[in-house]
Amino acid sequence: MSTLPLASATGRTVDALGEIAVIKLGGSTMVDDDLRRDFVRDVVRLHEAGLRPVVVHGGGPQISDELRRRSIASEFRNGLRVTSEEAMGVVRMVLTGVVQRELVGLINEHRPLAVGITGEDADMLVAARHRPEMDGGPVDIGRVGAVTHVAPQLLESLLADGLIPIVSSIARSAEDAHVYNVNADTVAAAIATALRASKLLLVTDVAGLYADWPHTEDVYERLTAKELERLLPGLSSGMLPKMRGCLEAVRGGVRSAHVVDGRDRDAILTTILTDRSVGTTVLPDPPGAKT
């Protein structure tokens, strides 16, 4: 197995040729043109280096802008967007018709590699209505789903053909045939687990998981699954889906999960191609650790 060649300026390279990396794009990287182009460049470089990247994207800022233009209220509970029937149409349109198309186009400016798909395609993702616990009971937040099944065959076929899948985070329910809005961090973690990916990257606009925000800007560099599990009850609603996704991924067989800052132009390549710690890294519990 060959050593990847791209990271001599950022640290010791690691052997990862042919491995799958699931990368979720979010935060300000979604709306800053320069950062988005940097992200796309890095994804293409990873592909050229012999990795097999899968990109999962959300579209929170763009969805909020479109809802505002249509005078549809935006509301969040437990870090999840309350999605009415009317809002779901906007979510679906923005994710698949705007955000996904932009990412596909930017990648294909480099090389014709990107293929846009959604969880609806070939029922790749199946979801059930998600009712989070709040104030002691389940709360209905509309067309918001939780992933119940991943069928990775479509993704595996695209990867085998040397393509880069760009996945929009919506899914169909087997219960009512409705389409649901699914948190993109959750989708990325589920796909990483199903594909037996080596790494999950959640690219956002914070430096990682802060140790004591707002009193310090220090972040946790490395956490085991058990250490992270103990922290979950005290996390903010914005970080909770990300860190829960990291936890589920490493417990599902992914070797490492990372929350990295997309504003750091070295973060993605450094995290995947070297052994340097960037942002917050979550690792499986060591063998024999008590649970």
N, C-alpha and C positions, 0 to 999 in steps of 0.2 A: 504494500500500500504506500503511495507516494506522499511526500510532505508538501503541503500547499505553499505556494510561493509568494503570496501577496503581503505578508505582514512583517517584513524585516525591520521596518521602522517603528513598529508598535509592540514588539515582544517576540518571544519564541513561538514559532509556528507549531501547529499540532497536526496529527494525521487525521484527516476527515474526508478524504476523497470518496465521493459517492454517497456520503451520508445526507440525510434529509434534515433541513432546518426549516421550521415553521416560524414565520416572522409576521407579527401583527403590527400594522401601521395605525397609529392613533396620535392624539394630541395635536400640537401646533404644526407638526410635520405634515399633517393632512392639508393644511391651508396655506402654508408658506411655500411659494413656488420654488425658491432655491433649495430649501430643505427637502422638498418632495423629489426634486431632480437629483439631489445627492443620494437620497434613499434608493431611487431607481438605479442609479449608477452602481451603487454597492451591491444591489441584488444581482445585476447583470455580471458584475465582477465575480461574485460568488459562483454563479453558474459557469462562467468561463474557467474558474479554478477547479471545477469538477464536483462541486456540491450540487444538491438538488433542492433549491429553495421553493417553498410554498408561501405565498403572501395572502394573509387574511386582513381585511380592512373593515373599519367602521366608517363613520361619516357624521359624527355628532355635530360638529360646527356647521357643516353644510345642511344637515337636516334642520337644525334650529333656525338657520337663516331662511330656508324655504317655508317652514311653518310660520315664521314671523311674517313673511311676505303674504301668506294666505290668511293671516289673522287667526291661526290655530294655536291654542295655548300649548306651551311646553312646561312639563312638570316632571320632576325626578323624585323617586322614592328608593331608598337603599342603593343609590347609585345607578338605578335603572330608569330609563325613560318610560313614563306612562304613555302607552300607545293606543289611542282610540282607533275605531274603524277608519275614520277620516285621516288620522295621522299615519296609519299603516300604509295607505296609498302613497303618501309623500315619502315615507321611509323607503319603500320598495323602489320608487322612481329615482330617488336621489342616489341610493346605493348602487343600483344596477345600471342606471341610465346616465349618471354623471361621474361619480367617484371611480367606479370600476373602469369605465371607458377611458377616463383620464390616465389611470395607471397603466392600463393595457397599451394605450397610445404612446406613453412616455417610454415604456420598456421597448416597444417595437420600433421606436426611433433608433435604438442601438442595434437591435437584431430582432427578427420576427420570431419571438419566443413566447410571448404572453398570450394566455387564453383566459378569458373571463368566464367564470361560472358562479352559480349560487348554490346554496344548500338545497334549493328546489330541484336542481338538475339531477336526473336519475335518482331522486330521493336520497341524495348523498347525506343530507342531514334530516333527521326526523326529530320533531320537537313536541313537547306537551306544554300546555299553558302554565306559566310560572306564576305562582302566588306566594310572594315572599312573606315571611313572618315579620309583623310589625305590631307593637303594642299588645303582644300576647296572642295574636291570631293571624291567619292568612289574609292578605290584602289583594284585591283584584286590581291589577295595573294594566288591564286590557290585553292587546295582542303582543304580549311579551312571552317568549318561549324559553324553555330549558331543553337543552339537547338530551334526547333519550337514546339516540342510535346514530352511529356514523357508518356509512357504507363507503369504504375508501377506494373501491375498485376504479372509479372514474379518475380520481387523483393519481392512483398508481399507474394507470394507463398513460396519462399525460406526462408524468415524470419519466416513464420508460421511453417515451418518444422524444425526450430531451426538451420538454416544454416547461414553462413556468406558470402554474395555475395561480390566478388572482381570484380569491373567493370572497363574495359578498355574504355578510352574516345574516341571512334570512333562511328560514326553514319551514317546511310544511308539516302539519300535524297529521298523524295517522288517525286521530280521534275524530276530528271535525273537518279535515281537508282545508282548513284555513292556513294562511301564511302568517308566520310569526316573526317579529323582530327579536333577534337573539344577540345578547351582548357579545361583541367581537372577541374580547379576551377569553370568554368561555368557549366560543367556537374554535379559536386557535388552540386552546389547550386540548379540546376534544379531538381535533384533527391530528395534533402532534402525537397524542396517545395512540390513535387508531393506525397511524402510519409508522409507528415505532421510530419516531424522529429522534435524532441524537440531541437536538437543542430546540427549545422554544424561546423566542425573543418577543417581548412585548415592548414595542418602541413607542415612547410617550414623550411628554414634555416636563418630566421631573427627573431628578438625578438618581432616583431609586426609591426604596422604602426608607423614609426618614425615621431615625431612631427616637426622636423626641420633638417632632414639629409642633409649634413654631419656635420652640426654645433653642433649637440647634438645627443646623443644616447638615449634620452628619447623617450618613445613610448606613444601613446594614450592608456590609460587603458580601458576606456569605451567611446563609442560614440553612440548617438542615430542615427536613420536612417537619419534624417534631417541634423544633424551635419556632418555625413559622406558625404551626397550628396553635401554639400557645398565644401568639400575638394577634391572631385573627379577630377575636372579640373586641379588641380595642382599636381596630383600624377605621379610618374614615371611609365613608360610603364610596368615594371615588377610587380608593385603592383596594377596596375589598374584592371586587371581581377579578382584578389583576392578580392579587396574591393568592386568592382561592384557586384561580386557574393554574398558577405555578405549582401550588401544592398538589392539585389533582394530577397534573402532568407528571411530576417526578414520582408520584405514587403509582402512576399508570405505566411506568417503564421508561419515560423520557430521562435521559442521563443528566440534564441540567436545564433549568429554566431561569430566565434573566429578565429583569426590568431595566431598560436602558433609556438614556436621554437622546432622543432623535436630534436635538440641537447640537450634540457633540458629533462632529463629522467623522470621528474615528471610531465611534462606539460600536457600530454593527460589525465592521471588519475585525476590530480588536476582539470582540466577544466571541466571534465564531472561529477566527483563524489563529488565535493565540491563547496562551494560558493565563493572560492577565485578567484581573477582575475589574469589570466596568459596571457601574450601577450596583444592583443587588442581584446576587446569584443564589438560587435555591437548589439544593442538592438532596438526593435521597438520603434517608437515614443510613448510617453505616451498618454493616452486618452485625447482628446481635444487639442492636440498640433497643432499649425498652420502649414500648409504645403505650 
